[in-house]
Amino acid sequence: MKTLYIHPDNPQPRLIDETATALSSDKVIITPTECGYRFAFGMNAKDAFERLVRLGLDESDLLLVCQNISQLSNVAVMANDAFRTLKSDFTPHHAFVLEPTKAVNKKIISKKSLRFTTSATPVMTALLEQIGESFFIAPLVYQGEPVSEHYDITDKLDSQADIFVDVGVIDDIEISVVDLMG
């Protein structure tokens, strides 16, 4: 696993480009989010998802990260009341359950619902802008057990990801889930 040390508040464009290229090339990366470090892979990266399934993840662990409501509307079906709720509270501290559109790879998501979120960290925002499309994130696990300590990422997950975007120690927090399926 290649480690990229990126400034948490002012990410270096060259390193963001390298990370975005990896995401677009069906690679698994470990990236910082508001809720701690997470695995990340491209929206159509079936092989990357299968790598994570072998670690103990399944599709119920996935969140699709979108840059904004406009990008979300390309991958999720939204009723008017769901749109109003999202418009008032589309923050990184919530995950919203919606029905995915056909743009979401059915080889990865077979369920009729999917969790969506956004991100406000400078690294995630830069990645979303660079790639121009949503991507999946999932919790870090090793042999079915959660990995939350910073030093465990390089020790336990070295062969499980292609790139580790290291911004230092960040807290692992829970986000609330809001079901907007109706």
C-alpha positions as CSV (number, residue, x, y, z in Angstrom):
1,M,0.0,0.0,0.0
2,K,1.3,3.4,-1.0
3,T,0.9,6.1,1.7
4,L,0.2,9.7,0.6
5,Y,0.7,12.3,3.3
6,I,-1.8,15.0,2.4
7,H,-2.4,18.2,4.3
8,P,-5.8,18.0,5.9
9,D,-6.8,21.6,5.3
10,N,-5.0,22.4,2.1
11,P,-4.6,19.2,0.1
12,Q,-1.8,19.2,-2.5
13,P,-3.3,19.0,-6.1
14,R,-0.7,16.5,-7.3
15,L,-1.6,14.0,-4.5
16,I,-5.3,14.5,-5.0
17,D,-4.8,13.8,-8.8
18,E,-2.9,10.6,-7.9
19,T,-5.7,9.5,-5.5
20,A,-8.5,10.4,-8.0
21,T,-6.7,8.4,-10.7
22,A,-6.6,5.4,-8.4
23,L,-10.3,5.7,-7.6
24,S,-11.1,6.0,-11.3
25,S,-9.0,2.9,-12.0
26,D,-11.0,0.5,-9.8
27,K,-8.5,0.7,-6.9
28,V,-9.3,0.6,-3.2
29,I,-8.1,3.5,-1.2
30,I,-8.3,4.5,2.5
31,T,-9.4,8.1,2.8
32,P,-10.3,10.5,5.7
33,T,-13.9,11.4,6.2
34,E,-15.8,13.3,8.9
35,C,-16.4,10.0,10.6
36,G,-12.9,8.6,10.5
37,Y,-10.9,6.8,7.9
38,R,-12.9,4.7,5.4
39,F,-12.3,2.4,2.5
40,A,-13.3,4.1,-0.8
41,F,-13.7,2.8,-4.3
42,G,-15.3,4.0,-7.6
43,M,-19.0,3.7,-8.3
44,N,-18.5,1.0,-10.9
45,A,-15.5,-0.8,-9.4
46,K,-16.9,-4.3,-8.9
47,D,-13.5,-5.9,-8.4
48,A,-12.7,-3.4,-5.6
49,F,-16.0,-4.2,-3.9
50,E,-15.3,-7.9,-4.2
51,R,-11.9,-7.3,-2.4
52,L,-13.7,-5.6,0.4
53,V,-16.3,-8.4,0.6
54,R,-13.5,-10.8,1.3
55,L,-12.6,-8.7,4.3
56,G,-16.1,-9.0,5.8
57,L,-18.0,-6.1,4.3
58,D,-21.3,-6.3,2.4
59,E,-23.4,-3.8,0.5
60,S,-25.3,-2.8,3.7
61,D,-22.0,-1.2,4.9
62,L,-21.7,1.1,1.9
63,L,-22.4,4.8,1.6
64,L,-22.4,6.6,-1.7
65,V,-20.7,10.0,-1.2
66,C,-22.0,12.8,-3.4
67,Q,-20.7,16.3,-3.8
68,N,-24.1,18.0,-3.7
69,I,-27.8,17.5,-4.3
70,S,-27.4,17.9,-8.0
71,Q,-25.0,15.0,-8.1
72,L,-27.2,13.0,-5.8
73,S,-30.2,13.4,-8.1
74,N,-28.2,11.5,-10.8
75,V,-27.9,8.4,-8.6
76,A,-31.0,8.5,-6.3
77,V,-34.8,8.7,-6.8
78,M,-36.1,11.7,-4.8
79,A,-39.7,12.6,-4.0
80,N,-40.5,16.2,-3.4
81,D,-40.6,15.9,0.4
82,A,-37.3,14.0,0.3
83,F,-35.8,16.8,-1.8
84,R,-37.0,19.5,0.7
85,T,-35.5,17.5,3.6
86,L,-32.2,17.1,1.8
87,K,-32.1,20.8,0.7
88,S,-32.5,21.8,4.4
89,D,-30.1,19.3,5.9
90,F,-27.7,17.7,3.3
91,T,-24.7,17.7,5.7
92,P,-21.9,15.2,6.3
93,H,-23.3,14.3,9.7
94,H,-26.2,12.4,8.2
95,A,-26.7,9.5,5.8
96,F,-29.9,9.4,3.8
97,V,-31.6,6.3,2.7
98,L,-33.0,6.6,-0.9
99,E,-33.7,4.4,-3.8
100,P,-30.8,4.1,-6.2
101,T,-31.3,4.9,-9.9
102,K,-30.0,2.7,-12.7
103,A,-26.8,4.7,-12.7
104,V,-25.7,2.8,-9.6
105,N,-24.0,-0.5,-10.6
106,K,-26.4,-3.3,-9.9
107,K,-23.4,-5.7,-9.6
108,I,-22.5,-3.9,-6.4
109,I,-25.9,-2.8,-5.1
110,S,-28.7,-5.3,-5.4
111,K,-31.0,-3.8,-2.8
112,K,-33.8,-1.4,-3.4
113,S,-32.3,1.2,-1.0
114,L,-28.9,2.8,-0.5
115,R,-27.4,5.2,2.0
116,F,-26.1,8.5,0.6
117,T,-24.0,11.2,2.2
118,T,-21.9,14.2,1.4
119,S,-18.5,15.3,2.7
120,A,-17.1,18.7,3.8
121,T,-13.5,17.7,4.5
122,P,-11.1,19.4,2.1
123,V,-9.6,16.1,0.9
124,M,-13.0,14.5,0.2
125,T,-14.3,17.7,-1.5
126,A,-11.2,17.8,-3.7
127,L,-11.6,14.2,-4.6
128,L,-15.3,14.6,-5.5
129,E,-14.4,17.7,-7.6
130,Q,-11.5,15.9,-9.4
131,I,-13.4,12.7,-10.2
132,G,-16.7,14.4,-11.1
133,E,-18.9,11.5,-9.8
134,S,-19.9,9.9,-6.6
135,F,-18.0,7.0,-5.0
136,F,-18.5,4.5,-2.3
137,I,-17.1,4.5,1.2
138,A,-17.2,1.7,3.7
139,P,-15.9,1.2,7.3
140,L,-12.4,-0.2,7.8
141,V,-12.4,-3.9,8.8
142,Y,-9.8,-6.6,9.1
143,Q,-10.9,-10.2,9.4
144,G,-14.5,-9.0,10.1
145,E,-13.4,-6.7,13.0
146,P,-13.5,-2.9,12.8
147,V,-10.1,-1.0,12.5
148,S,-10.2,2.5,14.0
149,E,-6.7,3.1,15.4
150,H,-4.4,5.1,13.1
151,Y,-1.4,2.8,13.6
152,D,-3.6,-0.3,12.8
153,I,-4.3,1.0,9.3
154,T,-0.8,0.5,8.1
155,D,-0.2,-2.6,10.2
156,K,-3.3,-4.6,9.4
157,L,-4.6,-3.2,6.1
158,D,-1.3,-2.9,4.2
159,S,-2.3,-5.5,1.5
160,Q,-6.0,-4.6,1.5
161,A,-5.8,-1.2,-0.1
162,D,-3.8,0.4,-2.9
163,I,-3.4,3.9,-1.4
164,F,-3.7,5.3,2.1
165,V,-4.4,9.0,2.2
166,D,-2.9,9.9,5.6
167,V,-3.9,13.2,7.2
168,G,-3.0,12.2,10.7
169,V,-5.1,11.0,13.6
170,I,-8.9,11.6,13.2
171,D,-11.7,10.5,15.5
172,D,-14.1,7.7,14.4
173,I,-17.6,9.0,14.9
174,E,-21.1,7.7,14.1
175,I,-23.4,9.5,11.7
176,S,-27.2,9.4,12.0
177,V,-29.2,7.7,9.3
178,V,-32.4,9.3,7.9
179,D,-34.8,7.1,5.9
180,L,-36.3,9.1,3.0
181,M,-37.9,6.1,1.2
182,G,-41.4,7.3,2.2
